[in-house]
Amino acid sequence: MPSEDAAPQLDVDQILADPGVRIVVCCGAGGVGKTTTAAALALRAAEHHGRRTVVLTIDPARRLAQSLGLTELDNTPRQVKGIDVESSGGELHAMMLDMKRTFDDVVLQHTDPTKAAEIFANPFYQAMSSTFAGTQEYMAMEKLGQLHARGEWDLIVVDTPPSRSALDFLDAPARLSRFLDGRMLRLLLAPARSGGRSMFSLVTASFGMFSKVVQKVLGAQLLTDLSGFVAALDSMFGGFRQRAEQTYRILQARETAFLLVATPEPDAVREAAYFAGRLRDERMPLAGLVLNRVHRPSVPKLDAEQSRVAAERLTELGGHEATADVLRAHATLARQAVREQQVAARFTEAFPAVPAVSVTAQPADVHDVDGLRTIGAAISRP
C-alpha cells in the first residue's frame, strides 16, 4: 500500500541552516496550516540556527500575531521578544501585509508628492488598491522584493495569500504585465500622451462606436476615473513591470526554497500537486512537501479489521465494555490513517523525487510560542 513515507525524507533543518537560502515560501491551498508552518519555521531558524529572520504573513485573521505574543502586526517588521535566542544569536521579526499601504508606499517612492496626491485621490486607484482581484498577490510580491532588496535579513519566510488558487501568487506579476500591455489600456493611455485633450473627445473622434460601447459597459464616470488613473500612473508602469520581473527571477534562484504545505485531503493534495507541476515548469526550486495533520494510530501493527473483530468478541463475552470501546476507536483511527496514506500517495506517485515530511495532528490549535516550537520540532525531526 502506498504511503507518504515512500517519498525521500525532507530535512527542513538543513534548509533553515543553509546561509545560501535567503527565502522560504510556504504555499498551498487555504486552511492547510501555512501560517502556522511559516511561523514555526521562522522561529526555529532564529532559535536553533541563529539567523536574523522575518516572517511575512498575508493572513488577515491575525493568528500569527497572537501565537508570537504580539498585540498586533502591520506593514512594518516588529521584533518578537521573549524567544530563546541567547545562545544562537538569532532574531525573529514578524509583519502582516497591508495591501493598500504597500501600494501607497510604491506610489510615494516612485512619484513626486503632487502626482502621488493625484493618484491617491482617484476613485479607481482607491478601489484597485483595496479590493481588486490580484492586487493582494501582486503587493505580496512587491513586499517580498522590498524586504529582499534591503538586505537586512538572513532569511525571509513568506506565508502566501489565502487565494482561491495558490497559483495566484506566482501569476500576479504576469497578470500585471498583461494588464499594463493590454490594448484597452493603451487606448485609455493615449489621451495622456496626446497633449492633454479630453479622453472622450479623443476616443470619440478616433474610435467612434468603440467609445460608445465602452462608456455603456463601464459607465462614463468609471471610464473617466480609469483614464485619470492610467494617465497618473503612466510614468510608473515600467517600474511596476521591472520590479515584478526582478522578484520573479529571485523566486527562480537557488536562494529561494518553496515548501508545499498540504493536509491529507483530496483537494489539498490535488492543489499541492498542481503547484508542484507549475514550479517545475517555471524552473523554481521546490524543496519539499510538508503534510500537516496526519493521523497515526498508537499501535500501528494492529489494523482496523483486527480491532473490530476483537471489539465484537469482547462485547459478546461481556464485562469488557471499556476495552471494546478503545478497540473500536482504534479501528476508526486506523481506517482514517489508511485513507490519508492513500490520498498522500497521489502526490508522491506523481512527484517521487520531491522530499516530504508528515506532521502528526495536534490535539489543539497552536496559539503560542511553545506551540510553534512543537510544530517546528515535528517538521524538522519527524
N, C-alpha and C positions, 0 to 999 in steps of 0.2 A: 504493500500500500504506500503511495507517495506520501512524503512528509515534508514540512517546511525545513527539517533538519538536513534534507538531501542537498541543499544549497551549500556552497562554501561558507565558512563562518565569517561573519563581519567583525572586524577588530576596530571598534569605534575609538578606543583609546589611542590607537596608532594614528588615526586621522586627527584627533584633537591635539596630540602632542607634536605633530609634524609642523615645523615652522614654515614649510613651504605652502601649507594650506592656510589661506587667509580668509576664506569664505566657506561657510557651510549653509546650504539651502535645504530646508525641510519642506517637502512638498507632498501633496496627496489630496484625496477627497476631503470634504468637510466632515468634522466630527470624529476624526480618527486619532486625535491626540497630538496634532502637530505643534500646538502652542506649548503644551507640557513637555514634549520631546525637545523642542528648541531650547526652552528654559533650562531643562535638566542638562543638556549638552553644554550650554554656555556656563552653567555653574560648575560643572565638572572640569571644563577647560581652565577655569580660573583657579579652582581649589586644588586640583590634582596636577595640573601641568603648567601652572604659573604664567598663564597667558592673559594679557590685557584684552578682555573680551567685551563685546557689546552685542546684545540680543535685540533684534528689531522685530516687533510683533505688529500684525495688522488686525489682531483680534479685538473687536470693539467691546467684548464682554468684560475686559479688564481682569481676567483671571490671572494673567501674568503678574500684574502689579500686586495683587493680593498674595500670591504664592511667594513673592520675593519680599514681602513685608513692607511694600511701598504704599503710600496712601493714594498715589496716582501716577500715571505715566503720561508723557506728552511727546512733542516732536523733538525734544532735546534729550540726549542721553543723560540719565541720572545714575549715580553710583549706588550700588547696593551695599549697604553696611551690614555688619554682623555676620558675615560669612567667614569661613576658615581659610584665610589666605596668608596667614602669618608665615608659615614655613615655605609656601610656594612662591610668594611674591606676586601673585596674580591680582587682577582686579576684575570686577564684574559691573557692567553698566547695562541699563535697560531703557528702552524707549518704545513708544507706540506711534505708528504713523498717523499723522494728521494730514489727510489728503489735501484739504484746501490750504492749510498753512504751507505745505510743501510747494504747492502750485504758486502761491503768493510769493514765496521766497525765490522761486525760479524767476518770476517776473521782475522782482526787485533787483535781482542780481544781474539781469541781462538787459534792462532798460533804464532810462533816466526816470527820475521821480515824477515828472509831468506825464510821461507816457504810461507809467505804472498806474497812476491815479486814474487815467482814462480807461485803462483795461479793467481795473477793479470795479469801476462804476458801470461797466457794460453788463446788461442783464444776461446776455448769452454766456459771458465768462462766469458770472455768478452761478449760473446753472451748471455749466460744464465742470467747474472746479469743485462742485459739491456732490453732484448726483449722476453725472453722465456715466454710462456703462463703459468700463475700460479705464476710466481716469484713475481709480484706486490702484489698479495693477501697474499703470504707467508710472504713477507717483512713487510706488514702492520701488520700481527700478531706479527712478531719479534719486531717491533717498539712499539706496544701496550705492549708487555711483558717487554720491556726495561723501558718504562715510568712507568709502574706499579711497577716494582722492585725498582725504585729509591725512591719511597715513598714521593716525593715532592708535590704531587697534592692531593687535596681533591676530585677532580672529573676530570676524563678523558672522553672527548666526542669524539667519533670516527665517522667520515664520511666514510663509507665503499667504496671500489673501484667501479668505474663505469663499472662493468664487464658485460659480456654477460648475466650472471646469478648472482643474488645476493648471491646464494649459494656458489659461488667460494670462498668467504671469509671464510666460515666455512670449506670448503672442502680442503683448502690449506694444513693444517698440515697432513691430512690423505694421500693426494696425494704425499706429500714429503716422508712420511714414506714408502708408496708403492714403490716409486722410489728407495729409499735407500735400500730396502729389495728385490728388483726385481732380478730375475735370471740373466738377462742380465748384470746388474750392478755387481753382484758377479763374473761373468765370467771376466768382464773387470778389476775388482779389484784384481783378482788372481795374476797377474804378480807382483804387488807391494808387495804381501805377499809371494813371492816365490824367494827371493834372488835377485831381480832386473833384471832378464832376460828380454829380449826383449818381448814386448807384442805379436808381431807376431810370434816369434819363439815358445813361449809357447802355444799360442792359436792354431797355425797351427799344432803343434805336438799333442796336446791333442784333438782337435776338428775337424780337417780335413776340410771337406766340409763346416761345420758351419762357419769357419773363412772366407772362400772364399765368401760365400753368404753375410756375414755381411759387408765385405770390398766392395763388389759390390754394396750393397744397400746404405751404408753410405759414402763410399769413404775412401781410405786409410788415407788421411790426417786428415779427421774428426775423424776417429777412433783413430788415434794416439793422437790427441788433447784431445779426450774424455778420453782415457786411462790415460794420464798425469794428467788431471783434477781430475779424480777419485782417483788416487794414492795420489795426493797432499792433497785432502780433506779427506782422509781415517780417520785420527785422529779426524776429526770434526764431523763425521756422527752421533755419539752417542749424541753429544751436540745439533745438529740440532733437532733430534728427541725428546730429553728430553725437550727442550725449547718449541717445538711445543705442546707437550702433556701437559706441565705445563700451557701454555696460554689457551689451550682448557679447562682445568679444571677451570681456572679463569672465563672463559666465562659461565661456568655452575653454578658458585657460586652465592649466594644471593647478593653479592656486585655489580653484573652486572645487568643492565636493558636494554633489547632490545626494541627499538621503531621501528616499521614498518612505513615507510613513503610511501604513495601512492597518486595518484590522482584518481578521479572517472572515470577512463578509464578502459575498459575491460582488457587490457594487464597488466596494473599496479596492478589492484586489484587481478588478477589471480596470479601474481608473489608474491604479499603480502600473499595471502592465502597459496601458496605453501611453502613459507618461514615459515609461522606460523606453518604449519604442521611439517616441519623439526625441528623447535625449540622445539616443543612439543615432538617429537620423541627423540631428543637429550637431553631432560630434561634441556633446557636452559630457563632462566627467561624472558618470553615475557611480557613486561609491558603494551603495548597497541599499538594502531594504530593511526597515525596522517594522516588524509585525507586532503591533500592540494588542493587549487584552486577549492573550491566548490562554485558554483553559487547559489545565493538566490535572488528571486525577492523581491523588496522593499515592495510589498503589497501581502503577501503570500495567503491571503484569496481570491484573485481574480485569478482564474485559467486561463489557456491558452484559453479554449473554450469561456469562458465569455468575455475575452479580444478581441478575434477575432470577435465574434458576435457584440460587441459594436463598434469596429472599422468599420466594414462593415455598420452598421446602421448610424454612423456619416458621413461616406463617401456618403451614399445615400442622407442624409439631406443636405450635402454641407456646406461649411464655417467652418468646424472643422478639417481641414487637419492636423494641428499640434497635436491635441489631438488624432486623429486617428493613427498617426504615433507612438505616445507614447504607445498607447494600443497595436499596432502590435509588437513593440519592447518588451513590457512586455510579450506578448504571446510567443514570441520566447524564452525569458529567462525562463519563467515558464515551457515550454516544456523541455528545457535543464536541469532544476533543477530536473524534474521528472525522466528523463533518468539517471542522476547522482545518484539519490536516489536508483533507481533500480539496477544500477551497484554496488553501495556500499553495498546493501543488500546481494549480493552474498557472501561477506566476513562475515558480521555479522550473516547470517544464518548458515554458516559453523563453525564460532567460536563465539557463542553468549556470552560467558563469557569474551571475550577479551575487555577491555575498549577501547573506541575510542573518538577522538575529531576531529571535522572538522574545517578547516580554510578557511574563505571566500577568494575567488580570489582577489588579489590586483590589483589596476588599473595600476601599473607599476612595473617593476623588482626592486628588492631590490639591492641598490648599496651603502648604507652607514649604519652607526651605528643606526641612527634613524629608518631606515627601518627594521633592525634586531630587534630593540626594539618592533616595531609594530607587527612583526611576533611572537616574544616571548610572547607578551601580548595576542595575538589571540589564541595561542596554550594553554596558561595557564588559560585564562579567556574567554572561548568561549561564 
